[in-house]
Amino acid sequence: MNRYISRAFASTLALSAALPGLASAEPAKDLVDAATKEGMLTVIALPHDWCNYGEVITGFKAKYPGIEVNELNPDAGTADELEAIRANKGNTGAQAPDVVDLGLAFAPAATKEGLLQPYKVETWDEIPDNIKDADGNWYGDYYGVMALGINKDLIETAPADWADLTKSEYSGAVALTGDPRSSAQAILALMSAGISRGAEPGADSGKKGLELFAELNKAGNFVPVLGKAGTIAQGQTPIVAAWDYNLLAWRDALAGNPPMDVIVPATGVVAGVYVQAISAYAPHPNAAKLWMEYLYSDEGQTGWLKGYCHPARFNAMQKANKFPQELLDKLPPAEAYEKAIFPTVEQLDANKGAIVEGWDKVVGANVK
């Protein structure tokens, strides 16, 4: 059993209490029929190499062949997803998303704005209470920790911590995966950097993270390019701060060309939870509900684990021996994650506010 999951996930997400019986019922036939009649599901911001979404989407289509999956803008950030809902309130066409995958910090505000609609999946009771909205407007799906992906052909000595990134040997090397004014992944990277400087999670971590990236930008170490597997391989961004599951998937895909390291920083190890939600204006609400049922089924949760993501129902499924041992064995060593911090929604919101408001003034780099 992976010790990281049993310690960090169970204790931090309050799953150490007795678990309810595993819910494994198939979706109601009426829902399947209604979704099939709609015939389409529109998703957004789901790169196929993010959390194994490619296989997850393929699995959904194979199980429900009567539903076409329309994929919008795979490289969109959380803010882009919410803007797509706003911009398509009266649109039932192909540009209106049915479902979204959001950074946790964005979910409460989206609910308050009326952008999401409630729905509780069959496995609702196995999702930790502190990563779901009580009314079912959103709920946690998976999490990872912020790490650094390194092109070993170009970086002779890998940085061990955030502070190392300021060294001259990393000139023109350090990148984020998105714009920190709108990308949850980039915002959490700055939070991690800020905590590594001694900040408490919240507005202070945002400010301290901005300070570090301002130093990187001034020194010429920061590259304002959206980092991904291709830019790492091409040498455009030899060091990228991203979720561990993305970096591990990229490492596998590159297959040693070039060789890639995935380093969890020695300090400021921040765990980030992403959540699923259905648009309040979903053109295909039944297909959206069926998608949610699939994602939180045993099959969907196992699909995420294959992509190195730790699914919300991990402890319940692990207790029932539902995960293949070979998948558990591929998870990173427990020791790298023992200091993982799971920020609260309030801390995430305060951190996000500081970064979004301060990026232009403090750092001033346009990431694109």
Secondary structure, 3 states (H helix, E strand, C coil): CCHHHHHHHHHHCCCCCCCCCCCCCCCCHHHHHHHHHHCEEEEECCCCCCCCHHHHHHHHHHHCCCCEEEEECCCCCHHHHHHHHHHCCCCCCCCCCCEEEEEHHHHHHHHHCCCEECCCCCCHHHCCHHHECCCCCCEEEEEEEEEEEEECCCCCCCCCCHHHHHCHHHCCCEECCCCCCCCHHHHHHHHHHHHHCCCCCCHHHHHHHHHHHHHHHHHCCECCCCCCHHHHHHCCCCEEEEEHHHHHHHHHHHCCCCCEEEECCCCCCEEEEEEEEEECCCCCHHHHHHHHHHHCCHHHHHHHHHCCCEECCHHHHHHCCCCCHHHHHCCCCHHHHCCCECCCHHHHHHHHHHHHHHHHHHHCCCCC
